Amino acid sequence: MYEPPPFAELHCRSNFTFLVGASQPEELVQRAAAKLYSALALTDECSVSGVVRAHLAAREASLHFICGSEILLTSQSGHPHARLVFLAQNKLGWGNLCECITLARRRAAKGTYSALVTDVEGKNIQAPHLAGMPGCLALLLPEPDATVESLFAQAMWLKTWFPGRAWIVAPRPLLMDDELRLWVVEQVAERTGLRILASASPVMHTSKRKKVQDVLTAVRVGKTVATAGFALQANAESYLRGRAALMNQVPGEWMEETVRVASLCTFSLEELKYEYPREVVPEGETPASHLRKLTYEGAKRRYPAGLPDKVGKQIEHELKIIAQLEYESYFLTVADIV
């Protein structure tokens, strides 16, 4: 029996994409693991709110998990420029992705966002370092009505700003115009040299969530399910499909390319820890030496007649424990605040 090609889903939205995703992050991770996916990226729209829950579930399921986000870039006037998925390759990419999301959310009303193409081009004076989103991979999501000309323009822009870090996603919603969609993607990929990635672009972990997804869509558009019409998804195929099913729907090399891209994303939330301000430590000092200095200065003020042996031993005991836990910066920061 032929083994389906390995596959990693790199464009997946959960219920943290409000009124779109119909499954929880944990359900998506568990389904991906059950279907023997090589990796799963959670890419909620302009949000990373669900990544912690997904990360914990993926750690338990021994699944390679990738942090990302889908973001629609627009011009200053609000005209759509390109819909992208950013995947964090490393800690730098994670930081830049979070900063990009923060900028987009802060300049718009609650519940919406405004991500400008100038942000990614480094023309935002608040964050010029976001030019090209260092540490992130970029996947281009074709719009349903994309033409060769429109997608080519987006792909060339992407290739310019993300050299060696850009791909085109091949949508496979299993609709009547699928062949035309894929033809457009193939034409643009051939002309630009960008590689193609397969994706089901799921918004639910199984097709059984279709009714829930319909209700969410109806609420989003302000109609009943019965009157929502074409706003509803035409079928229940936007779920985490099995690799055997995908193998019959897209070329195997498109599936294998997803695994190669996933392997480039090594960032894990396990890398994150609180970073204390460096300003609390004077030049030439370490946190440990400065804490020791301040401690004995304080002890001298409290015991002007001389430090009792019992107190001196207690201070050394406490400093030893603090050093073992590497908590010096915490105590220095609190002292600075006080």
Secondary structure as UniProt FT lines:
FT   STRAND          8..9
FT   TURN            15..16
FT   TURN            18..20
FT   HELIX           25..34
FT   TURN            35..36
FT   STRAND          39..42
FT   TURN            49..50
FT   HELIX           51..61
FT   STRAND          64..74
FT   TURN            76..77
FT   STRAND          80..88
FT   HELIX           91..106
FT   TURN            110..111
FT   STRAND          115..116
FT   HELIX           117..120
FT   TURN            121..122
FT   TURN            125..126
FT   HELIX           128..130
FT   TURN            131..132
FT   TURN            134..135
FT   STRAND          136..140
FT   TURN            144..145
FT   HELIX           148..161
FT   TURN            163..164
FT   STRAND          166..171
FT   TURN            176..177
FT   HELIX           178..192
FT   STRAND          195..199
FT   HELIX           207..209
FT   HELIX           210..221
FT   TURN            225..227
FT   HELIX           229..231
FT   HELIX           243..247
FT   TURN            248..249
FT   HELIX           252..263
FT   HELIX           269..271
FT   HELIX           278..280
FT   TURN            283..284
FT   HELIX           287..302
FT   TURN            304..305
FT   HELIX           309..325
FT   HELIX           328..337
//
